[in-house]
Amino acid sequence: MVIEIRPRRDLRPLVRCAPLVLVPLMLFASDFPGEYQVPTDYWLLSVAAAAIFVVGDRWPLPVSVLLSALAVPLFAADAWGLSELVPFLGAVSLAEVAMRTHRTWQVVTATACWTAAVLAGIWADGHADFWRPATAVSTVAYVGLPLLLGLYLRAQRDLAVTYRAQAAAAESRRVEAELHARAAERSALARELHDLVAHHMASIVLRIGVARHVLADADPRVHGVLDDVHATASDALADIRRLLVALRDPALGEVALVESDAVPTEIEAAIERTRAAGFTVTSEVDRDLGGLDAIGRLTLLRVVQESLTNVMKHVDPGGAVVVTVARRSAGIAVRVTDSGHDAGAPNPAGHGIIGMGERVELVGGTLDVGPTDRGWEVDAWLPGVSVTAGEGEK
């Protein structure tokens, strides 16, 4: 099931343009035929105020000053009903200035202009009663409420910014702690591998060397087996040591687990071990396998080794095996086929094939494993990367 998350629409442009629709509706609603009709000049001033309000997000202070100036003739006009609310776009613009800016002089300027507009409107409405307590109460209400609202919204925006910064810092600390924990786990695993596996492998290599010395006069075939076991154990010990280096380095992809020049040699060694087990192996291995990064080289080697291991497990000795490793389509193609029977073919759900698939997927390649008319086939392709300067000379 795919869950599609649609981005939320930004409604701010619609809210910003709302006065262009609401103001004409308010003016139309204030018309009562035979009793009251909104004057033409009031219409023009109201529409101009609505149009100016649209650009308030870009120039809050100039828009606030202009709306305060337009409010003076609007307050002085003979308005009725909803049309009386149009001048209070100046109050909204004052709240927006207080919300958007931290510059005190801008807030003071916008407050002073709107206060002057309110006082002028009260004077025009009834200058004879101007000097009364109600004038002070009205002025405080018309100016103080939008100013306090704007300051409150600004504080909330600042608080939200602070919370987002704290959340980002906490997430950064969490990621850093996770990386440290992973590095500690990798180091602990490296120590365990060194203390247990590497120690035992080194002991095996040493004891095989002693056995070769003790059995100096033994059958040459015994010496051949001991040499093969000694070489295999030595290679395994070298692989473990390279893995230890990788585990101690968080940048696993930058660690040369298998040197570029050593890949063909390692593949030939795996082929020779298969031949020593009694199989007829025909190989065609390109000696120039550069262009793979460290993980790609390791994946290439493990795919060949696992494929030949499956051959030795599931195919009768004496069977024919064909190994091809060559460049193809800006990458490296691997094909291992055998002439075994289907009944002895590897289990597609086995750990070896699953492991090969995971390795190949990790480097962005493709893997096709399955039976053929004559036996079993492993067909893999690993993409190449640009070789950094000097990598091929390591």
N, C-alpha and C positions, 0 to 999 in steps of 0.2 A: 504494500500500500504506500503510495506516494502522497505526502501531505504538502500541499502548496501553501506557502505563507505569503500572502500579498502585502506589499508595503502599504502602510497607512497613508491616506491622502492628506496633503497639507491644506488645511481649511483657512489658513491665515489670509491668503489673497481674497477669498470670498468675504471674510469678515471685514477686511479693509475696504472693500468696495460696497459693503452693505448700505452706507448712507446714500449712495447714488440712487438706490431703489427706495429706501425708507423715507428719505426727505420728501420726494415728490408725493409719495402716498400720504404722508402726514399733512402736506399742504392741500391735497385733494380732499382729505377727510375733514379739513377745517372749513371748507366752503359750504355755506348754507344759502341757497338761492333766496333772495329777497331779504335776508338778514345780515349775512356777512360774506365777503369774498376777499381772499388773500390778494393784496396789491401786487402789481406787476414787479415793482422794485423789490418787494420782499421775496418774490419768487426768484429773481435774478441773484440776490444776495445769498439766498438759501442754497441754490444750486451751486453757486461759486464756492460756498463753504464746504459743501459735500465733496466737490471735486478736489479742493485743496486738501481735505482730510485724507484722501486716497494715498498721497505721497508722504504721509506723516511718518512712516517707518524709515524713510531715507533722510528726511530733514526734520526731526522732531521739534527743535526749537523754532526755526523759521515758520513752520506750519502753525505752531502754538501762538506765536505772535500775530500772524495774519488772521487766524480764527478769532483771537481776542479783539482785533481791530474790527473785523466784520460783525462781531457780536454787538458792538456799540449801536450802530444804526438798526440792527435787528431788535435789540431791546427797546430802542426808542420808538419803533414802529407800532402801529395799532394792530397787534396780533391777537388771535383768539384760538382756544382749543389746543390741538396737538402742534400747531404751527409755532406755539410759544416755546417749544422744546428745542427748536433748531439752534438757537444761539449757544446752547449748552454743549455743542460740539467742542467749544473752547475748553470746557471743563474736562472733557475726555482727553483732549490733546495735552492739557496740563498733567493729567495722570500719566500719560505716556512719556512725557519728558522726564518726570520724576522716576519712572520705572526704568527707562533706557540709559540714563546717563548718571555718572558718579561725580560730575563736575557741578560743584555747588552754585557757581555763578549762573549756569544755565537754568538750574531749577529756580533760583531767585528771580531771574529775568522773566521766565514764563509765569511764575506766581504773581509778580508785580503787574504784568500786562493783564492777566486775567482778573486780578483784583480791581484794577482800574476800570476794566470793562464792566464788571459787576456793579461797581459804585456808580458808573455813568448810567447804567440801566436803571438802577434804583432812583437816581436823581431825575432821570427823564420820566419815570413812572409817576413820581409825585414829589417834586423837589421841596414842596412846602413842608412835607413831613419827613424830610431827609434826616434831620438831626433828632433821631429817636433811637431807643435801644433795639428796636426791631431791625434797623439798618445794620447794626453791628452783628446781630444774630444771623441775619441772612447772609452777610458777607462771609462770616466765619463758616457757615454751612456750605455755601456755594464754592468757596475757595479751599477751606480746610479739608473737607471730605475727599475730593479728588486728589488733593496733595497727599493726604495720608494713605489713600488707596495705592497711589503710585509708589510711594516709599515702601509700603508693605509688599507689593509685588516685586519691587527691586530686591528687597531682602530675601524673598522666597527664591528668586532666580539665583542670587548669590549663594544661598544655602544649597540649592540643587547643584550648582557648579562645584561647590566644596565637597558635597557627597559623592559626585561623580569622580572627582580627583582622588578622594579617599578610597573609593571602590577600585579605581584603576591601580592605585598604589598597593592596595591589598592583594589584587590579582597578580600584580608583578611580584610581590613577595611570595605569594603562593607558588607561582611558577618557578621562582628561584629556589624555594625550599624543595619543590619536587625534583628539580634538576640536581640539587645537592644530594637528595635522598637516593636518586637513581645512581649518581656517581659513587655514593658510598656502597650501594648494593653491588655495583659492578666491581668495585675494588675488593669487597668481601668475597665475591664469587671468584675473582682472580686469585685471591690468596688461597681459597679452598682448592681450586684447580691446581695451583702450584704445589700446595702441601700434600695433596692426595694423588691426583692423577699423574701429574708430571713426575712425582717421586717414584711411583710404581712403574711408569713407563721407562724411566731412566734405569731402574733396577732390572727390568726385563732386558733392556739392551745390554747392560753389563753382564748379566748371567748368560745370555746367548754368546757373548764374546768369550766367556770362560768355557762354555760348552764346546765352542769351536776349537779352543786350545786343547782341552782335555781329549776330545775325539779327533785328534789330528790324523790318526790312522784309520778312521772309519770309512765306510762306503762313500764314494763321491756324491751319491744321491743324497745322503744324509747332510753332507756339507752344503749341497744345493738348497735343501730345505732350510737349514740353519741360516744360510746367507739371505734367503728370501725373507725369513722371519725377522732377521736382524735389520734388513733394509726397511721392511714395513714398520717395525717398531720405531726405528730412527725417524722415518718420515712422520709418523704419528706424533712423536715427541716434538718435532719441529713445528708441526701444525698447532700443537697445544701451546707452544711458546709464542707463536704468532697471535694466537687467540688471546693469550694473556695480555699482550701488548695492546690489542684492540679493546679489551675490556677496561683497561686502565685509561684509555683515551676516549672522551665523550664523542669526539668527531670520528665515529667508526668508519665512515665512508672515506676518510682521508688517510687511513692506515693501510699500508701496503701489506695485506695479509698474504698475498701471493705476488711476488714480483713479476712484472710483465714478461721478462725474458725467461722466467722459470715455468710459465704455464705450459708451453709445448713439452718441456722435459717432464713435468709432472704427469701430463696426459700420457706420454709414451711409457712412463713407469707403470701407470695403471694398466695400460695395454699389455705390457710385458708380464705383469702379475697374472693377467687373464690367460695369456699364452702358457705360462708356467703351470697353470691349473689344468692344462690339457686341451684348450680350445684353439681352434684355428682362427686367428684374428687378422683381417685385412684392414689396414688403416691408411687413411689419407688425412694428415694433420698439417694444416698451414702453419709454417714456422713464424709467420708475422701475424701475431694476434694482438697487436697494440690497438689502442682505441677504446679499451674497456677500463672503467675505473676499478678501484680495489675490490669493491663488492661484486662487480661484474666478473672480474677475473676469478674470484672465489666461487661464484655461482657456476661459471663455465666448468671449472675443475670438478666441482661436486656433482654436477649433472652427469659428466662422463663417468666419474667414479661410481656413482649410484647405479647408473645404467649397466656398467660392467659387473657390479656386485650382484645385481638381479640376474644377469646372465649366468654367473657362476652358481647362484642359488637354485634357479628354476630350469636350467637347460642342461641336458646330458653332456658330459665331457666329450669332446670330439666334434661338437657342433661348430658351424661356421658363424663368425661374427664379423660385421663390417662397421667400422667406425670412421665417420667423416666429420672433420672440423674445418670449416672454411669460411671465408668472408662472403657475405651476401646481404645486399640491400642495406648498406651502411651499418652493418652489424656482423655478428658471428653466428653461423648456423651450425648446429650439432645434430648428427643423425647416428643412431646406434641401432642396428638391426641384427637379429639372430635367426637361425633356422630351427629353433626349438619347437616343441609342440604347444598347442593352445592350452592343453591341460596343465602344462607346467609353467604357464605364463604368470607373471607377477599379478598380484591382486591390485586392481586399479585404486582401491580404497586403502591400500597399505600405507604405512607411515613413510616409507622411502619415497614413493611417488608423490604423496601429499607434500612431503618436505621439498621435493624438487619443484613442485608447482608453486609453493610459497616463495621459494628463492627466486624463481623466474619472474613471478608477479611483482616481487619487490623491486626488481631492476627495470620493470616495464617491458619484459619480453613475452614470448608466447611459448606454450608447451603443448604438444600433442602426443599422447601415449596411448597405444592400443595394439590389438592383434592384427597381423597381416595374413596373407594366404600361406606363408611359409613359417611364420613364427611371431615375433614381437618387435615393435619398433618404437623408439623414442626420438621425437623430432622437436628440437627446441631452437629458438632464435632469440639472441640477446642484442639489444640495441647498443650501438657504439656511442661514445661521447668524444668531445674534442680533447685531445691529449694536451695536458699542460706542458709547458716548456720544461724540458729536462726529465720528464717522467720516464721516457723510454730509455734513459741512460742510467737509471738507478741500478 
